[in-house]
Structure formats: structure tokens, C-alpha cells
Amino acid sequence: MRILYWIISIPLAILIAIFAVSNRALVTLSLWPLPYEIDMPLFLPIMAALLIGLGIGLTYEWFVHGKHRRAVKRMDSELRRLRPDETGSDISNDHKVISQQKAS
């Protein structure tokens, strides 16, 4: 899995660097209701928009899958409560319970 991460990450980082270097022309960003204008390289507003969109998408997914995370946490705690500890004394108790069930 780690090698797949590097196979995807390295070319993506190279593409982002090439994009940033090739789009250095200055653009004027005017903040409409305000009388301010900002001159910046073209890649900055594009990258900022991508990062803001990524943040919004990740936040949305985190909220949507919250109920599933809570259900998994609840099931995990219930499983730990129901499952005996991994000690030797519990194994002997398990054998007693099994022998009592066979006797009935």
C-alpha cells in the first residue's frame, strides 16, 4: 500500500510543481464589494480554490459518515464487553461453560 502511495504522490507533486512554474503570470484579483485589488501569480488563486473545494468536500464526507463511525464505535465497545479477556483464567471458565452446556 505504501508503494502505491508513492507511485501516485510523486507524479502528482511533479505535475503541481510544473503547473505552478508555468502559470506565474500576474493576475489582478478584485474583491468585488470591497475596493481592494490584489496582484498575484495565476497559480495561487487556482490552488487556493482547489484546496478550499477539497476542504469542503472532506468536511461534508466527515459529517455524512459520522453516523457510521459512531455505529462502529458502539459495536466495537459492545464486542469488547461481550468478548472475554485474552487471559488463561478465562480459558478455563470457557471450558467450564462448554462442559456444562454439553451436560445439559
N, C-alpha and C positions, 0 to 999 in steps of 0.2 A: 504494500500500500504506500509505503514511504517513497518508493522509486516512482510510482505513478504521480505522486505529488510533485516531485522534481521534474518529471517529464512534461508536466503541464505548466508548472510555475516558471521555469527558466525561459521557454519561448514566449510566454505571456509577458514577463518582465522585459524581455528584449523588444517586443512589439510596443509596449508602453513607452520605453525609452526612445525608440525610433519615432513614434508619434509625437512625443514632446519636443524632440530636437527639430523635426521637420515643420512644426507649427509654432514657430517663435515670433511670427509677425504680430505686431501690436494691434490690438483692437480696443475700441473705446466702449466701455460698458457704462451706460447711463442708468441710474436708479430712478425710474420714472417719477414717482411722486416727489422725490427729493431733487434738489438742484445739483446733485453731485454726479460727476463723471470720473470713471477710473480707467486708466490705460494699463493694460496687462497683456501678456502673451496669450495667444489664442488657445493654447492647450489648457491653461488654468481654468477658465470657466467651463470648458468641456469636461475636464477631470472632476471639477467640483460638482457639476450636475450628475455625473456618473456616481460619485461617492454618496451624494445625497439620495439618489434613487436606490442605491444599494442599501443604505441605512434604513430607508423607509420600508423596503421590501423585507429586510431581515427582521425589523421590528414587527411588521404585520405577521410574518410567519411565526415569530415567537409568541405573539398573542393568540394566534389561531391554534397552535399546537399546545398551548398551556394546559388545556383540559386533559390532553393525552399524557403529558408529563405528570400531572397530579394523579391520574389514574394509575400510572406505572409506579409512582412512588408509594401510593396506597397499597397496591398489590404486593410490592416488594416488602413493605413493612409487615403486611399480613403473612406473607410467606415466611419471613424470619420469625414471626411469632409462632407459627404453626410447626416449623421445622425444628427438630431438637438440635441442641448444640452438638458440635463435632467432637465430643469427648468420649472417653472409654466408658464412663458410668452410664451414659445414655444408651450405649450399645447393649449393655446388659439389661437395661429397662426395656428396650425394644424386644429382646429375646423373651423376656417375661410376658410381655403383652402378646407376642405371637404364639407362645406356648399356651396361654390362657384362651386365645381365640380358637386354637386347634382343639383344645379340650372341650369346648362348648358345643 
